[in-house]
Every structure is written in structure tokens, then in C-alpha cells.
């Protein structure tokens, strides 16, 4: 389990205004934020790889996806 302490009164007030004292809602919103941040980072890496000519052919990617979910 990870515990996070907030040392920013403005942020804490905003969280309380949005979620009250519902810790589960705060945790869910934080998890969603982290997931979105990770997706943005992954997209950034992909753009860098494409710019460097390290992209994969679409057909190969689609075959890999199909195998993964069959």
C-alpha cells in the first residue's frame, strides 16, 4: 500500500471540494491520473521511435495484437 501526504493547502482544499472525505474516490481519481500520465509517456516514446525510423509495419503489429487476444 502506498500512502501519499499532501503538503499543499490549495490542492488539499480542491480535493476536499471535489471528493469530500471519500478516500476511495480520491484513490480512484489518482489511479486514473497515473494511468493517463503513463499513456502520455508511452505515446511520447512511440513518437520518438517513429521519428528515429524504428516503427513497425502495421501488418506485423496487427498480427501481434491478434495473437495476444485470441
HELIX and SHEET records of a PDB file:
HELIX    1   1 UNK A    9  UNK A   19  1                                  11    
HELIX    2   2 UNK A   23  UNK A   51  1                                  29    
HELIX    3   3 UNK A   58  UNK A   69  1                                  12    
END                                                                             
